[in-house]
Amino acid sequence: MEDDSKVQLVTEDSEQEEEELTAQTALLAIEKAWLNEKFAPEILPHESDLVDCMLQQITHMEENMKRLDKGDLRLMIHRMEVDRIKFVVSSYLRTRLEKIEKYTIHILSQEVNRSSEECYLTAAELQFAKEFLANIETLFKTIALQYMPGNFQVFEVNKLTVKPNMQTYVFLRTNNRVNGIILPGSMDEEIDLEPGSQHIIQYSAIADLVKSGAVQLI
């Protein structure tokens, strides 16, 4: 009989194998979301469910690791896996915050026109964006606007708007066959994307395909 102190993280019964498969699927999904967010010029719809799932998985793995002997080789292997998951999740969230800080006004103006089901930001991200914009306004008024003539003391948000460059070129791999992609340019060339094929295309031409999962940024 196996020593109870050496509890495997990947268990044998079918129910737990299914849970492990679900966790592995979530990990692959968050890695794809991370790459898309990293390479897309705009902020993408949030994947908070995947983030929550991976945070729960980290907690679960760390609890199981406490039950392994310090000299157990599996402890080092699983520690490396936990560190990898933490890196992906933290990088994904950090990338989104950097975009919110850079494109705050633009993102908020877009978000106000979306329904609660279509929001790109989580509730926490939306609150962060609003507070960040309020802090910018306070800073401008404190260091500059209060010293300007009366007509120039208004904080004009629209004049400070920075938008992502949707015409930037991105690398992508096609997940599903897509027909009739129009490439921006003088000729408006139309192409079909085959599954597994890789391309360099202006982001604006495939933005919706990234969000639908038809293509993966790489």
C-alpha positions, -999 to 999 in steps of 0.1 A, spaced: 0 0 0 13 34 -9 25 57 19 -3 82 27 23 109 31 31 107 -6 -2 117 -21 -2 121 -58 -15 154 -73 -29 135 -103 -52 109 -88 -64 76 -103 -102 76 -100 -123 87 -129 -139 117 -112 -106 132 -102 -91 125 -136 -120 145 -151 -112 174 -127 -76 172 -137 -86 173 -174 -107 203 -167 -79 221 -150 -55 213 -179 -80 226 -204 -84 258 -184 -46 262 -183 -43 258 -220 -72 283 -224 -56 309 -201 -23 306 -220 -40 313 -252 -59 343 -237 -25 356 -223 -9 354 -258 -38 371 -274 -38 399 -248 -1 403 -251 0 407 -288 -34 425 -295 -31 463 -296 -65 467 -279 -78 453 -247 -98 421 -252 -129 408 -234 -118 396 -199 -114 359 -191 -121 362 -154 -136 327 -151 -104 312 -164 -83 333 -140 -105 323 -110 -102 286 -121 -64 288 -122 -62 306 -89 -83 278 -74 -60 253 -91 -29 269 -76 -44 268 -41 -54 231 -46 -19 222 -58 -1 240 -30 -23 223 -4 -14 189 -20 23 198 -20 22 203 17 15 166 20 46 155 1 80 148 17 105 175 12 128 151 -6 101 139 -30 111 147 -66 74 154 -74 75 184 -50 101 202 -72 82 193 -104 49 205 -91 65 237 -77 78 245 -111 43 240 -126 27 262 -100 53 289 -107 46 286 -144 8 290 -138 14 320 -115 36 337 -142 10 333 -169 -19 345 -148 0 375 -134 14 385 -168 -21 383 -183 -35 406 -156 -6 429 -157 -9 433 -195 -45 443 -191 -38 468 -164 -10 484 -186 -35 488 -215 -61 503 -191 -36 528 -179 -25 537 -215 -59 538 -231 -81 547 -201 -103 573 -217 -108 553 -249 -116 521 -230 -141 538 -207 -158 555 -237 -162 521 -254 -173 503 -222 -201 527 -215 -218 515 -247 -217 478 -239 -242 458 -219 -232 440 -188 -229 407 -207 -207 423 -234 -183 442 -211 -146 438 -218 -136 448 -183 -143 431 -150 -159 451 -122 -126 456 -105 -109 467 -138 -137 491 -145 -133 506 -110 -96 508 -114 -100 526 -148 -124 552 -133 -102 559 -103 -71 562 -126 -89 587 -148 -100 607 -117 -64 607 -104 -52 620 -138 -78 648 -137 -67 657 -101 -31 657 -111 -37 680 -141 -57 704 -121 -31 705 -93 0 710 -113 -13 730 -143 -49 739 -148 -54 759 -117 -26 783 -129 -42 788 -163 -66 816 -173 -102 808 -165 -111 797 -200 -83 771 -200 -90 755 -166 -114 729 -179 -102 693 -180 -110 683 -216 -110 645 -216 -115 641 -253 -83 659 -262 -63 635 -240 -77 603 -256 -51 578 -268 -64 550 -290 -47 516 -297 -32 513 -332 -56 488 -349 -35 489 -381 -5 473 -364 6 440 -379 3 408 -359 14 371 -362 -14 346 -361 -22 309 -364 -56 299 -378 -77 275 -356 -107 272 -380 -111 277 -417 -121 313 -424 -132 325 -458 -132 360 -473 -108 379 -451 -103 414 -467 -68 427 -463 -67 465 -459 -49 482 -486 -52 499 -520 -65 466 -536 -85 453 -507 -73 418 -514 -94 389 -502 -80 357 -488 -91 325 -471 -74 312 -440 -68 274 -437 -66 256 -403 -31 255 -390 -18 282 -414 2 311 -401 0 347 -413 11 383 -407 -19 405 -411 -32 439 -399 -50 435 -366 -80 454 -378 -88 427 -404 -89 399 -379 -99 416 -346 -132 398 -344 -116 365 -353 -93 368 -323 -122 374 -300 -142 345 -314 -113 321 -311 -111 314 -349 -74 326 -349 -47 327 -322 -21 354 -319 14 341 -316 
